[in-house]
Amino acid sequence: MIKSTSSVHLRSFASYMPEEKRLYVYLMNMLEKPQPISIKIEGYDVESILQAWELVGKGPDDVDPVWQKCTAFSDPLNVRVSRTSITVLEYRL
């Protein structure tokens, strides 16, 4: 794992695979509304976002959330995460 910053309602985690130059960012949005997220990666240039997935339901009490591929992001460092969701982003650096 590598250092990331979080807030009370938005948690973030990250891991890096240097041999493959891949960065994984995990975002947990605990609010019941979508949130814009800015990702800053110091010392690296983002080559591309390889894939993005999310676990999302109808709200915090949904016992049957759906694991689905995210729609394309126009800017891979400025994303919008769905409400009450877990989003996984895979970057090539």
PDB file of N, CA, C and O in Angstrom:
ATOM      1  N   MET A   1       0.848  -1.175   0.000  1.00  0.00           N
ATOM      2  CA  MET A   1       0.000   0.000   0.000  1.00  0.00           C
ATOM      3  C   MET A   1       0.897   1.244   0.000  1.00  0.00           C
ATOM      4  O   MET A   1       2.042   1.216   0.452  1.00  0.00           O
ATOM      5  N   ILE A   2       0.335   2.321  -0.521  1.00  0.00           N
ATOM      6  CA  ILE A   2       1.046   3.592  -0.516  1.00  0.00           C
ATOM      7  C   ILE A   2       0.156   4.642   0.129  1.00  0.00           C
ATOM      8  O   ILE A   2      -1.042   4.421   0.306  1.00  0.00           O
ATOM      9  N   LYS A   3       0.730   5.768   0.475  1.00  0.00           N
ATOM     10  CA  LYS A   3       0.006   6.810   1.191  1.00  0.00           C
ATOM     11  C   LYS A   3      -1.090   7.437   0.327  1.00  0.00           C
ATOM     12  O   LYS A   3      -0.881   7.736  -0.848  1.00  0.00           O
ATOM     13  N   SER A   4      -2.253   7.627   0.933  1.00  0.00           N
ATOM     14  CA  SER A   4      -3.342   8.364   0.300  1.00  0.00           C
ATOM     15  C   SER A   4      -4.054   9.142   1.394  1.00  0.00           C
ATOM     16  O   SER A   4      -3.905   8.827   2.574  1.00  0.00           O
ATOM     17  N   THR A   5      -4.820  10.145   1.019  1.00  0.00           N
ATOM     18  CA  THR A   5      -5.562  10.926   2.006  1.00  0.00           C
ATOM     19  C   THR A   5      -7.050  10.672   1.834  1.00  0.00           C
ATOM     20  O   THR A   5      -7.529  10.377   0.739  1.00  0.00           O
ATOM     21  N   SER A   6      -7.770  10.793   2.947  1.00  0.00           N
ATOM     22  CA  SER A   6      -9.198  10.497   2.964  1.00  0.00           C
ATOM     23  C   SER A   6      -9.931  11.573   3.755  1.00  0.00           C
ATOM     24  O   SER A   6      -9.321  12.417   4.411  1.00  0.00           O
ATOM     25  N   SER A   7     -11.245  11.518   3.675  1.00  0.00           N
ATOM     26  CA  SER A   7     -12.093  12.354   4.518  1.00  0.00           C
ATOM     27  C   SER A   7     -13.026  11.429   5.292  1.00  0.00           C
ATOM     28  O   SER A   7     -12.951  10.209   5.149  1.00  0.00           O
ATOM     29  N   VAL A   8     -13.891  11.995   6.097  1.00  0.00           N
ATOM     30  CA  VAL A   8     -14.801  11.186   6.912  1.00  0.00           C
ATOM     31  C   VAL A   8     -15.701  10.312   6.048  1.00  0.00           C
ATOM     32  O   VAL A   8     -15.924   9.146   6.374  1.00  0.00           O
ATOM     33  N   HIS A   9     -16.220  10.858   4.951  1.00  0.00           N
ATOM     34  CA  HIS A   9     -17.192  10.134   4.130  1.00  0.00           C
ATOM     35  C   HIS A   9     -16.624   9.571   2.834  1.00  0.00           C
ATOM     36  O   HIS A   9     -17.333   8.903   2.082  1.00  0.00           O
ATOM     37  N   LEU A  10     -15.359   9.837   2.572  1.00  0.00           N
ATOM     38  CA  LEU A  10     -14.714   9.301   1.375  1.00  0.00           C
ATOM     39  C   LEU A  10     -13.358   8.736   1.787  1.00  0.00           C
ATOM     40  O   LEU A  10     -12.462   9.479   2.190  1.00  0.00           O
ATOM     41  N   ARG A  11     -13.217   7.432   1.684  1.00  0.00           N
ATOM     42  CA  ARG A  11     -11.972   6.768   2.061  1.00  0.00           C
ATOM     43  C   ARG A  11     -11.200   6.405   0.797  1.00  0.00           C
ATOM     44  O   ARG A  11     -11.787   6.047  -0.224  1.00  0.00           O
ATOM     45  N   SER A  12      -9.885   6.503   0.884  1.00  0.00           N
ATOM     46  CA  SER A  12      -9.064   6.147  -0.268  1.00  0.00           C
ATOM     47  C   SER A  12      -7.896   5.283   0.179  1.00  0.00           C
ATOM     48  O   SER A  12      -7.355   5.442   1.274  1.00  0.00           O
ATOM     49  N   PHE A  13      -7.528   4.372  -0.697  1.00  0.00           N
ATOM     50  CA  PHE A  13      -6.392   3.483  -0.500  1.00  0.00           C
ATOM     51  C   PHE A  13      -5.718   3.342  -1.855  1.00  0.00           C
ATOM     52  O   PHE A  13      -6.353   3.551  -2.889  1.00  0.00           O
ATOM     53  N   ALA A  14      -4.445   2.992  -1.858  1.00  0.00           N
ATOM     54  CA  ALA A  14      -3.745   2.822  -3.135  1.00  0.00           C
ATOM     55  C   ALA A  14      -2.664   1.769  -2.986  1.00  0.00           C
ATOM     56  O   ALA A  14      -2.099   1.590  -1.908  1.00  0.00           O
ATOM     57  N   SER A  15      -2.384   1.080  -4.070  1.00  0.00           N
ATOM     58  CA  SER A  15      -1.276   0.128  -4.113  1.00  0.00           C
ATOM     59  C   SER A  15      -0.579   0.287  -5.458  1.00  0.00           C
ATOM     60  O   SER A  15      -1.187   0.698  -6.446  1.00  0.00           O
ATOM     61  N   TYR A  16       0.708  -0.046  -5.475  1.00  0.00           N
ATOM     62  CA  TYR A  16       1.524   0.151  -6.673  1.00  0.00           C
ATOM     63  C   TYR A  16       2.308  -1.114  -6.966  1.00  0.00           C
ATOM     64  O   TYR A  16       2.875  -1.730  -6.064  1.00  0.00           O
ATOM     65  N   MET A  17       2.336  -1.497  -8.239  1.00  0.00           N
ATOM     66  CA  MET A  17       3.126  -2.631  -8.702  1.00  0.00           C
ATOM     67  C   MET A  17       4.236  -2.071  -9.603  1.00  0.00           C
ATOM     68  O   MET A  17       4.022  -1.899 -10.803  1.00  0.00           O
ATOM     69  N   PRO A  18       5.414  -1.786  -9.042  1.00  0.00           N
ATOM     70  CA  PRO A  18       6.467  -1.126  -9.823  1.00  0.00           C
ATOM     71  C   PRO A  18       6.935  -1.919 -11.036  1.00  0.00           C
ATOM     72  O   PRO A  18       7.268  -1.325 -12.061  1.00  0.00           O
ATOM     73  N   GLU A  19       6.968  -3.249 -10.944  1.00  0.00           N
ATOM     74  CA  GLU A  19       7.447  -4.044 -12.083  1.00  0.00           C
ATOM     75  C   GLU A  19       6.520  -3.929 -13.288  1.00  0.00           C
ATOM     76  O   GLU A  19       6.956  -4.129 -14.422  1.00  0.00           O
ATOM     77  N   GLU A  20       5.243  -3.609 -13.060  1.00  0.00           N
ATOM     78  CA  GLU A  20       4.278  -3.433 -14.153  1.00  0.00           C
ATOM     79  C   GLU A  20       3.885  -1.971 -14.364  1.00  0.00           C
ATOM     80  O   GLU A  20       3.134  -1.651 -15.285  1.00  0.00           O
ATOM     81  N   LYS A  21       4.392  -1.097 -13.515  1.00  0.00           N
ATOM     82  CA  LYS A  21       4.066   0.333 -13.546  1.00  0.00           C
ATOM     83  C   LYS A  21       2.551   0.547 -13.480  1.00  0.00           C
ATOM     84  O   LYS A  21       1.988   1.341 -14.234  1.00  0.00           O
ATOM     85  N   ARG A  22       1.906  -0.175 -12.564  1.00  0.00           N
ATOM     86  CA  ARG A  22       0.457  -0.063 -12.394  1.00  0.00           C
ATOM     87  C   ARG A  22       0.131   0.429 -10.992  1.00  0.00           C
ATOM     88  O   ARG A  22       0.670  -0.051  -9.994  1.00  0.00           O
ATOM     89  N   LEU A  23      -0.765   1.397 -10.953  1.00  0.00           N
ATOM     90  CA  LEU A  23      -1.243   1.966  -9.701  1.00  0.00           C
ATOM     91  C   LEU A  23      -2.723   1.648  -9.570  1.00  0.00           C
ATOM     92  O   LEU A  23      -3.495   1.865 -10.504  1.00  0.00           O
ATOM     93  N   TYR A  24      -3.118   1.135  -8.419  1.00  0.00           N
ATOM     94  CA  TYR A  24      -4.518   0.846  -8.145  1.00  0.00           C
ATOM     95  C   TYR A  24      -5.002   1.819  -7.076  1.00  0.00           C
ATOM     96  O   TYR A  24      -4.371   1.963  -6.029  1.00  0.00           O
ATOM     97  N   VAL A  25      -6.115   2.481  -7.342  1.00  0.00           N
ATOM     98  CA  VAL A  25      -6.714   3.415  -6.397  1.00  0.00           C
ATOM     99  C   VAL A  25      -8.094   2.885  -6.039  1.00  0.00           C
ATOM    100  O   VAL A  25      -8.904   2.574  -6.912  1.00  0.00           O
ATOM    101  N   TYR A  26      -8.346   2.788  -4.736  1.00  0.00           N
ATOM    102  CA  TYR A  26      -9.608   2.266  -4.222  1.00  0.00           C
ATOM    103  C   TYR A  26     -10.325   3.408  -3.505  1.00  0.00           C
ATOM    104  O   TYR A  26      -9.769   4.002  -2.582  1.00  0.00           O
ATOM    105  N   LEU A  27     -11.537   3.715  -3.914  1.00  0.00           N
ATOM    106  CA  LEU A  27     -12.302   4.827  -3.353  1.00  0.00           C
ATOM    107  C   LEU A  27     -13.621   4.318  -2.783  1.00  0.00           C
ATOM    108  O   LEU A  27     -14.382   3.643  -3.476  1.00  0.00           O
ATOM    109  N   MET A  28     -13.887   4.639  -1.533  1.00  0.00           N
ATOM    110  CA  MET A  28     -15.148   4.264  -0.894  1.00  0.00           C
ATOM    111  C   MET A  28     -15.932   5.537  -0.588  1.00  0.00           C
ATOM    112  O   MET A  28     -15.549   6.316   0.285  1.00  0.00           O
ATOM    113  N   ASN A  29     -17.026   5.739  -1.307  1.00  0.00           N
ATOM    114  CA  ASN A  29     -17.888   6.894  -1.087  1.00  0.00           C
ATOM    115  C   ASN A  29     -19.048   6.457  -0.193  1.00  0.00           C
ATOM    116  O   ASN A  29     -19.885   5.650  -0.598  1.00  0.00           O
ATOM    117  N   MET A  30     -19.090   6.995   1.018  1.00  0.00           N
ATOM    118  CA  MET A  30     -20.133   6.627   1.968  1.00  0.00           C
ATOM    119  C   MET A  30     -21.306   7.602   1.972  1.00  0.00           C
ATOM    120  O   MET A  30     -22.250   7.440   2.745  1.00  0.00           O
ATOM    121  N   LEU A  31     -21.246   8.606   1.117  1.00  0.00           N
ATOM    122  CA  LEU A  31     -22.349   9.563   1.008  1.00  0.00           C
ATOM    123  C   LEU A  31     -23.398   9.061   0.026  1.00  0.00           C
ATOM    124  O   LEU A  31     -23.103   8.254  -0.856  1.00  0.00           O
ATOM    125  N   GLU A  32     -24.608   9.539   0.185  1.00  0.00           N
ATOM    126  CA  GLU A  32     -25.699   9.130  -0.702  1.00  0.00           C
ATOM    127  C   GLU A  32     -25.832  10.046  -1.913  1.00  0.00           C
ATOM    128  O   GLU A  32     -26.918  10.193  -2.473  1.00  0.00           O
ATOM    129  N   LYS A  33     -24.730  10.656  -2.308  1.00  0.00           N
ATOM    130  CA  LYS A  33     -24.691  11.454  -3.541  1.00  0.00           C
ATOM    131  C   LYS A  33     -23.325  11.267  -4.191  1.00  0.00           C
ATOM    132  O   LYS A  33     -22.328  11.049  -3.502  1.00  0.00           O
ATOM    133  N   PRO A  34     -23.280  11.352  -5.534  1.00  0.00           N
ATOM    134  CA  PRO A  34     -21.993  11.213  -6.243  1.00  0.00           C
ATOM    135  C   PRO A  34     -21.002  12.288  -5.788  1.00  0.00           C
ATOM    136  O   PRO A  34     -21.396  13.381  -5.382  1.00  0.00           O
ATOM    137  N   GLN A  35     -19.722  11.959  -5.863  1.00  0.00           N
ATOM    138  CA  GLN A  35     -18.681  12.886  -5.427  1.00  0.00           C
ATOM    139  C   GLN A  35     -17.607  13.042  -6.500  1.00  0.00           C
ATOM    140  O   GLN A  35     -17.135  12.052  -7.059  1.00  0.00           O
ATOM    141  N   PRO A  36     -17.218  14.300  -6.788  1.00  0.00           N
ATOM    142  CA  PRO A  36     -16.079  14.509  -7.696  1.00  0.00           C
ATOM    143  C   PRO A  36     -14.779  14.274  -6.924  1.00  0.00           C
ATOM    144  O   PRO A  36     -14.652  14.681  -5.770  1.00  0.00           O
ATOM    145  N   ILE A  37     -13.832  13.622  -7.562  1.00  0.00           N
ATOM    146  CA  ILE A  37     -12.557  13.284  -6.931  1.00  0.00           C
ATOM    147  C   ILE A  37     -11.420  13.757  -7.830  1.00  0.00           C
ATOM    148  O   ILE A  37     -11.430  13.526  -9.039  1.00  0.00           O
ATOM    149  N   SER A  38     -10.438  14.424  -7.220  1.00  0.00           N
ATOM    150  CA  SER A  38      -9.210  14.799  -7.935  1.00  0.00           C
ATOM    151  C   SER A  38      -8.086  13.929  -7.402  1.00  0.00           C
ATOM    152  O   SER A  38      -7.854  13.866  -6.194  1.00  0.00           O
ATOM    153  N   ILE A  39      -7.402  13.270  -8.297  1.00  0.00           N
ATOM    154  CA  ILE A  39      -6.307  12.381  -7.915  1.00  0.00           C
ATOM    155  C   ILE A  39      -4.994  13.041  -8.307  1.00  0.00           C
ATOM    156  O   ILE A  39      -4.800  13.431  -9.459  1.00  0.00           O
ATOM    157  N   LYS A  40      -4.093  13.160  -7.336  1.00  0.00           N
ATOM    158  CA  LYS A  40      -2.785  13.748  -7.581  1.00  0.00           C
ATOM    159  C   LYS A  40      -1.737  12.667  -7.335  1.00  0.00           C
ATOM    160  O   LYS A  40      -1.694  12.062  -6.264  1.00  0.00           O
ATOM    161  N   ILE A  41      -0.903  12.434  -8.327  1.00  0.00           N
ATOM    162  CA  ILE A  41       0.143  11.417  -8.230  1.00  0.00           C
ATOM    163  C   ILE A  41       1.482  12.134  -8.374  1.00  0.00           C
ATOM    164  O   ILE A  41       1.866  12.534  -9.473  1.00  0.00           O
ATOM    165  N   GLU A  42       2.183  12.291  -7.266  1.00  0.00           N
ATOM    166  CA  GLU A  42       3.440  13.031  -7.278  1.00  0.00           C
ATOM    167  C   GLU A  42       4.580  12.176  -7.822  1.00  0.00           C
ATOM    168  O   GLU A  42       4.753  11.024  -7.425  1.00  0.00           O
ATOM    169  N   GLY A  43       5.349  12.757  -8.731  1.00  0.00           N
ATOM    170  CA  GLY A  43       6.533  12.093  -9.249  1.00  0.00           C
ATOM    171  C   GLY A  43       6.297  11.122 -10.388  1.00  0.00           C
ATOM    172  O   GLY A  43       7.239  10.474 -10.846  1.00  0.00           O
ATOM    173  N   TYR A  44       5.055  11.002 -10.860  1.00  0.00           N
ATOM    174  CA  TYR A  44       4.739  10.084 -11.952  1.00  0.00           C
ATOM    175  C   TYR A  44       3.811  10.761 -12.950  1.00  0.00           C
ATOM    176  O   TYR A  44       3.025  11.637 -12.590  1.00  0.00           O
ATOM    177  N   ASP A  45       3.908  10.353 -14.184  1.00  0.00           N
ATOM    178  CA  ASP A  45       2.964  10.774 -15.212  1.00  0.00           C
ATOM    179  C   ASP A  45       2.020   9.620 -15.478  1.00  0.00           C
ATOM    180  O   ASP A  45       2.445   8.469 -15.583  1.00  0.00           O
ATOM    181  N   VAL A  46       0.748   9.927 -15.586  1.00  0.00           N
ATOM    182  CA  VAL A  46      -0.233   8.886 -15.879  1.00  0.00           C
ATOM    183  C   VAL A  46      -0.231   8.648 -17.381  1.00  0.00           C
ATOM    184  O   VAL A  46      -0.497   9.561 -18.162  1.00  0.00           O
ATOM    185  N   GLU A  47       0.068   7.422 -17.779  1.00  0.00           N
ATOM    186  CA  GLU A  47       0.039   7.061 -19.189  1.00  0.00           C
ATOM    187  C   GLU A  47      -1.404   6.854 -19.642  1.00  0.00           C
ATOM    188  O   GLU A  47      -1.807   7.325 -20.706  1.00  0.00           O
ATOM    189  N   SER A  48      -2.180   6.140 -18.814  1.00  0.00           N
ATOM    190  CA  SER A  48      -3.588   5.902 -19.139  1.00  0.00           C
ATOM    191  C   SER A  48      -4.292   5.277 -17.941  1.00  0.00           C
ATOM    192  O   SER A  48      -3.659   4.802 -16.998  1.00  0.00           O
ATOM    193  N   ILE A  49      -5.608   5.292 -18.009  1.00  0.00           N
ATOM    194  CA  ILE A  49      -6.403   4.528 -17.056  1.00  0.00           C
ATOM    195  C   ILE A  49      -6.786   3.245 -17.791  1.00  0.00           C
ATOM    196  O   ILE A  49      -7.446   3.288 -18.830  1.00  0.00           O
ATOM    197  N   LEU A  50      -6.373   2.121 -17.251  1.00  0.00           N
ATOM    198  CA  LEU A  50      -6.587   0.848 -17.931  1.00  0.00           C
ATOM    199  C   LEU A  50      -8.015   0.349 -17.768  1.00  0.00           C
ATOM    200  O   LEU A  50      -8.639  -0.117 -18.721  1.00  0.00           O
ATOM    201  N   GLN A  51      -8.518   0.455 -16.546  1.00  0.00           N
ATOM    202  CA  GLN A  51      -9.896   0.049 -16.315  1.00  0.00           C
ATOM    203  C   GLN A  51     -10.388   0.649 -15.011  1.00  0.00           C
ATOM    204  O   GLN A  51      -9.603   1.059 -14.156  1.00  0.00           O
ATOM    205  N   ALA A  52     -11.702   0.690 -14.879  1.00  0.00           N
ATOM    206  CA  ALA A  52     -12.342   1.212 -13.677  1.00  0.00           C
ATOM    207  C   ALA A  52     -13.615   0.412 -13.425  1.00  0.00           C
ATOM    208  O   ALA A  52     -14.416   0.189 -14.334  1.00  0.00           O
ATOM    209  N   TRP A  53     -13.789  -0.018 -12.171  1.00  0.00           N
ATOM    210  CA  TRP A  53     -14.949  -0.812 -11.774  1.00  0.00           C
ATOM    211  C   TRP A  53     -15.547  -0.230 -10.509  1.00  0.00           C
ATOM    212  O   TRP A  53     -14.864   0.447  -9.741  1.00  0.00           O
ATOM    213  N   GLU A  54     -16.834  -0.497 -10.295  1.00  0.00           N
ATOM    214  CA  GLU A  54     -17.471  -0.015  -9.078  1.00  0.00           C
ATOM    215  C   GLU A  54     -18.472  -1.039  -8.544  1.00  0.00           C
ATOM    216  O   GLU A  54     -19.115  -1.773  -9.295  1.00  0.00           O
ATOM    217  N   LEU A  55     -18.570  -1.055  -7.228  1.00  0.00           N
ATOM    218  CA  LEU A  55     -19.601  -1.819  -6.534  1.00  0.00           C
ATOM    219  C   LEU A  55     -20.593  -0.784  -6.052  1.00  0.00           C
ATOM    220  O   LEU A  55     -20.273   0.030  -5.185  1.00  0.00           O
ATOM    221  N   VAL A  56     -21.800  -0.807  -6.609  1.00  0.00           N
ATOM    222  CA  VAL A  56     -22.766   0.253  -6.324  1.00  0.00           C
ATOM    223  C   VAL A  56     -24.153  -0.351  -6.159  1.00  0.00           C
ATOM    224  O   VAL A  56     -24.516  -1.324  -6.820  1.00  0.00           O
ATOM    225  N   GLY A  57     -24.911   0.254  -5.262  1.00  0.00           N
ATOM    226  CA  GLY A  57     -26.282  -0.193  -5.025  1.00  0.00           C
ATOM    227  C   GLY A  57     -27.225   0.993  -5.013  1.00  0.00           C
ATOM    228  O   GLY A  57     -26.875   2.088  -5.454  1.00  0.00           O
ATOM    229  N   LYS A  58     -28.416   0.764  -4.509  1.00  0.00           N
ATOM    230  CA  LYS A  58     -29.441   1.817  -4.461  1.00  0.00           C
ATOM    231  C   LYS A  58     -29.301   2.702  -3.232  1.00  0.00           C
ATOM    232  O   LYS A  58     -30.015   3.696  -3.106  1.00  0.00           O
ATOM    233  N   GLY A  59     -28.407   2.362  -2.339  1.00  0.00           N
ATOM    234  CA  GLY A  59     -28.186   3.123  -1.119  1.00  0.00           C
ATOM    235  C   GLY A  59     -27.444   2.284  -0.107  1.00  0.00           C
ATOM    236  O   GLY A  59     -27.074   1.147  -0.402  1.00  0.00           O
ATOM    237  N   PRO A  60     -27.215   2.823   1.090  1.00  0.00           N
ATOM    238  CA  PRO A  60     -26.421   2.106   2.089  1.00  0.00           C
ATOM    239  C   PRO A  60     -27.084   0.833   2.618  1.00  0.00           C
ATOM    240  O   PRO A  60     -26.398  -0.031   3.165  1.00  0.00           O
ATOM    241  N   ASP A  61     -28.395   0.702   2.467  1.00  0.00           N
ATOM    242  CA  ASP A  61     -29.098  -0.486   2.955  1.00  0.00           C
ATOM    243  C   ASP A  61     -29.311  -1.553   1.879  1.00  0.00           C
ATOM    244  O   ASP A  61     -29.910  -2.593   2.151  1.00  0.00           O
ATOM    245  N   ASP A  62     -28.826  -1.303   0.666  1.00  0.00           N
ATOM    246  CA  ASP A  62     -28.989  -2.254  -0.433  1.00  0.00           C
ATOM    247  C   ASP A  62     -28.148  -3.502  -0.150  1.00  0.00           C
ATOM    248  O   ASP A  62     -26.929  -3.410  -0.002  1.00  0.00           O
ATOM    249  N   VAL A  63     -28.790  -4.652  -0.077  1.00  0.00           N
ATOM    250  CA  VAL A  63     -28.074  -5.901   0.197  1.00  0.00           C
ATOM    251  C   VAL A  63     -27.722  -6.656  -1.092  1.00  0.00           C
ATOM    252  O   VAL A  63     -27.206  -7.773  -1.043  1.00  0.00           O
ATOM    253  N   ASP A  64     -28.003  -6.044  -2.227  1.00  0.00           N
ATOM    254  CA  ASP A  64     -27.712  -6.682  -3.511  1.00  0.00           C
ATOM    255  C   ASP A  64     -27.048  -5.685  -4.461  1.00  0.00           C
ATOM    256  O   ASP A  64     -27.587  -5.414  -5.534  1.00  0.00           O
ATOM    257  N   PRO A  65     -25.867  -5.124  -4.082  1.00  0.00           N
ATOM    258  CA  PRO A  65     -25.199  -4.162  -4.966  1.00  0.00           C
ATOM    259  C   PRO A  65     -24.669  -4.863  -6.213  1.00  0.00           C
ATOM    260  O   PRO A  65     -24.578  -6.089  -6.266  1.00  0.00           O
ATOM    261  N   VAL A  66     -24.328  -4.063  -7.204  1.00  0.00           N
ATOM    262  CA  VAL A  66     -23.878  -4.577  -8.501  1.00  0.00           C
ATOM    263  C   VAL A  66     -22.420  -4.198  -8.727  1.00  0.00           C
ATOM    264  O   VAL A  66     -22.030  -3.054  -8.498  1.00  0.00           O
ATOM    265  N   TRP A  67     -21.608  -5.168  -9.182  1.00  0.00           N
ATOM    266  CA  TRP A  67     -20.219  -4.939  -9.577  1.00  0.00           C
ATOM    267  C   TRP A  67     -20.239  -4.688 -11.076  1.00  0.00           C
ATOM    268  O   TRP A  67     -20.594  -5.578 -11.849  1.00  0.00           O
ATOM    269  N   GLN A  68     -19.858  -3.478 -11.496  1.00  0.00           N
ATOM    270  CA  GLN A  68     -19.965  -3.120 -12.907  1.00  0.00           C
ATOM    271  C   GLN A  68     -18.789  -2.266 -13.351  1.00  0.00           C
ATOM    272  O   GLN A  68     -18.130  -1.605 -12.548  1.00  0.00           O
ATOM    273  N   LYS A  69     -18.549  -2.301 -14.644  1.00  0.00           N
ATOM    274  CA  LYS A  69     -17.498  -1.479 -15.242  1.00  0.00           C
ATOM    275  C   LYS A  69     -17.978  -0.031 -15.285  1.00  0.00           C
ATOM    276  O   LYS A  69     -19.128   0.237 -15.634  1.00  0.00           O
ATOM    277  N   CYS A  70     -17.103   0.891 -14.932  1.00  0.00           N
ATOM    278  CA  CYS A  70     -17.446   2.317 -14.967  1.00  0.00           C
ATOM    279  C   CYS A  70     -17.435   2.818 -16.408  1.00  0.00           C
ATOM    280  O   CYS A  70     -16.734   2.276 -17.263  1.00  0.00           O
ATOM    281  N   THR A  71     -18.207   3.839 -16.658  1.00  0.00           N
ATOM    282  CA  THR A  71     -18.162   4.489 -17.964  1.00  0.00           C
ATOM    283  C   THR A  71     -16.827   5.225 -18.092  1.00  0.00           C
ATOM    284  O   THR A  71     -16.175   5.507 -17.086  1.00  0.00           O
ATOM    285  N   ALA A  72     -16.434   5.526 -19.285  1.00  0.00           N
ATOM    286  CA  ALA A  72     -15.144   6.189 -19.533  1.00  0.00           C
ATOM    287  C   ALA A  72     -15.086   7.554 -18.860  1.00  0.00           C
ATOM    288  O   ALA A  72     -16.085   8.270 -18.785  1.00  0.00           O
ATOM    289  N   PHE A  73     -13.906   7.900 -18.376  1.00  0.00           N
ATOM    290  CA  PHE A  73     -13.674   9.211 -17.773  1.00  0.00           C
ATOM    291  C   PHE A  73     -12.938  10.068 -18.798  1.00  0.00           C
ATOM    292  O   PHE A  73     -11.964   9.619 -19.402  1.00  0.00           O
ATOM    293  N   SER A  74     -13.403  11.298 -18.994  1.00  0.00           N
ATOM    294  CA  SER A  74     -12.728  12.187 -19.949  1.00  0.00           C
ATOM    295  C   SER A  74     -11.364  12.619 -19.423  1.00  0.00           C
ATOM    296  O   SER A  74     -10.443  12.854 -20.205  1.00  0.00           O
ATOM    297  N   ASP A  75     -11.228  12.724 -18.104  1.00  0.00           N
ATOM    298  CA  ASP A  75      -9.954  13.073 -17.473  1.00  0.00           C
ATOM    299  C   ASP A  75      -9.672  12.010 -16.408  1.00  0.00           C
ATOM    300  O   ASP A  75     -10.386  11.954 -15.407  1.00  0.00           O
ATOM    301  N   PRO A  76      -8.664  11.175 -16.594  1.00  0.00           N
ATOM    302  CA  PRO A  76      -8.435  10.078 -15.653  1.00  0.00           C
ATOM    303  C   PRO A  76      -8.042  10.506 -14.245  1.00  0.00           C
ATOM    304  O   PRO A  76      -8.098   9.694 -13.322  1.00  0.00           O
ATOM    305  N   LEU A  77      -7.645  11.770 -14.059  1.00  0.00           N
ATOM    306  CA  LEU A  77      -7.279  12.246 -12.724  1.00  0.00           C
ATOM    307  C   LEU A  77      -8.392  13.040 -12.042  1.00  0.00           C
ATOM    308  O   LEU A  77      -8.248  13.444 -10.888  1.00  0.00           O
ATOM    309  N   ASN A  78      -9.478  13.261 -12.735  1.00  0.00           N
ATOM    310  CA  ASN A  78     -10.652  13.919 -12.158  1.00  0.00           C
ATOM    311  C   ASN A  78     -11.855  13.056 -12.481  1.00  0.00           C
ATOM    312  O   ASN A  78     -12.378  13.079 -13.595  1.00  0.00           O
ATOM    313  N   VAL A  79     -12.281  12.299 -11.491  1.00  0.00           N
ATOM    314  CA  VAL A  79     -13.349  11.325 -11.698  1.00  0.00           C
ATOM    315  C   VAL A  79     -14.529  11.645 -10.794  1.00  0.00           C
ATOM    316  O   VAL A  79     -14.411  12.414  -9.839  1.00  0.00           O
ATOM    317  N   ARG A  80     -15.646  11.055 -11.106  1.00  0.00           N
ATOM    318  CA  ARG A  80     -16.848  11.204 -10.289  1.00  0.00           C
ATOM    319  C   ARG A  80     -17.245   9.801  -9.850  1.00  0.00           C
ATOM    320  O   ARG A  80     -17.487   8.927 -10.682  1.00  0.00           O
ATOM    321  N   VAL A  81     -17.312   9.591  -8.528  1.00  0.00           N
ATOM    322  CA  VAL A  81     -17.688   8.283  -8.014  1.00  0.00           C
ATOM    323  C   VAL A  81     -19.166   8.279  -7.657  1.00  0.00           C
ATOM    324  O   VAL A  81     -19.711   9.285  -7.204  1.00  0.00           O
ATOM    325  N   SER A  82     -19.799   7.150  -7.864  1.00  0.00           N
ATOM    326  CA  SER A  82     -21.230   7.007  -7.590  1.00  0.00           C
ATOM    327  C   SER A  82     -21.507   7.063  -6.086  1.00  0.00           C
ATOM    328  O   SER A  82     -20.609   6.893  -5.262  1.00  0.00           O
ATOM    329  N   ARG A  83     -22.768   7.305  -5.759  1.00  0.00           N
ATOM    330  CA  ARG A  83     -23.167   7.379  -4.345  1.00  0.00           C
ATOM    331  C   ARG A  83     -23.035   6.003  -3.692  1.00  0.00           C
ATOM    332  O   ARG A  83     -23.196   4.974  -4.348  1.00  0.00           O
ATOM    333  N   THR A  84     -22.746   6.002  -2.410  1.00  0.00           N
ATOM    334  CA  THR A  84     -22.543   4.775  -1.627  1.00  0.00           C
ATOM    335  C   THR A  84     -21.931   3.656  -2.480  1.00  0.00           C
ATOM    336  O   THR A  84     -22.579   2.655  -2.788  1.00  0.00           O
ATOM    337  N   SER A  85     -20.692   3.857  -2.841  1.00  0.00           N
ATOM    338  CA  SER A  85     -20.028   2.929  -3.764  1.00  0.00           C
ATOM    339  C   SER A  85     -18.583   2.682  -3.362  1.00  0.00           C
ATOM    340  O   SER A  85     -17.999   3.413  -2.563  1.00  0.00           O
ATOM    341  N   ILE A  86     -18.035   1.637  -3.939  1.00  0.00           N
ATOM    342  CA  ILE A  86     -16.602   1.365  -3.884  1.00  0.00           C
ATOM    343  C   ILE A  86     -16.126   1.346  -5.327  1.00  0.00           C
ATOM    344  O   ILE A  86     -16.642   0.584  -6.145  1.00  0.00           O
ATOM    345  N   THR A  87     -15.150   2.176  -5.640  1.00  0.00           N
ATOM    346  CA  THR A  87     -14.625   2.281  -7.005  1.00  0.00           C
ATOM    347  C   THR A  87     -13.168   1.865  -7.007  1.00  0.00           C
ATOM    348  O   THR A  87     -12.407   2.235  -6.112  1.00  0.00           O
ATOM    349  N   VAL A  88     -12.776   1.092  -8.017  1.00  0.00           N
ATOM    350  CA  VAL A  88     -11.387   0.655  -8.177  1.00  0.00           C
ATOM    351  C   VAL A  88     -10.902   1.159  -9.531  1.00  0.00           C
ATOM    352  O   VAL A  88     -11.491   0.855 -10.569  1.00  0.00           O
ATOM    353  N   LEU A  89      -9.827   1.930  -9.506  1.00  0.00           N
ATOM    354  CA  LEU A  89      -9.233   2.489 -10.719  1.00  0.00           C
ATOM    355  C   LEU A  89      -7.853   1.862 -10.916  1.00  0.00           C
ATOM    356  O   LEU A  89      -7.075   1.751  -9.969  1.00  0.00           O
ATOM    357  N   GLU A  90      -7.558   1.458 -12.136  1.00  0.00           N
ATOM    358  CA  GLU A  90      -6.244   0.896 -12.461  1.00  0.00           C
ATOM    359  C   GLU A  90      -5.566   1.816 -13.470  1.00  0.00           C
ATOM    360  O   GLU A  90      -6.070   2.033 -14.572  1.00  0.00           O
ATOM    361  N   TYR A  91      -4.411   2.354 -13.073  1.00  0.00           N
ATOM    362  CA  TYR A  91      -3.660   3.283 -13.920  1.00  0.00           C
ATOM    363  C   TYR A  91      -2.376   2.641 -14.403  1.00  0.00           C
ATOM    364  O   TYR A  91      -1.780   1.820 -13.707  1.00  0.00           O
ATOM    365  N   ARG A  92      -1.949   3.024 -15.607  1.00  0.00           N
ATOM    366  CA  ARG A  92      -0.599   2.711 -16.076  1.00  0.00           C
ATOM    367  C   ARG A  92       0.198   3.998 -15.964  1.00  0.00           C
ATOM    368  O   ARG A  92      -0.189   5.040 -16.492  1.00  0.00           O
ATOM    369  N   LEU A  93       1.324   3.901 -15.262  1.00  0.00           N
ATOM    370  CA  LEU A  93       2.174   5.074 -15.059  1.00  0.00           C
ATOM    371  C   LEU A  93       3.370   5.043 -15.991  1.00  0.00           C
ATOM    372  O   LEU A  93       4.199   5.953 -15.962  1.00  0.00           O
TER     373      LEU A  93
END
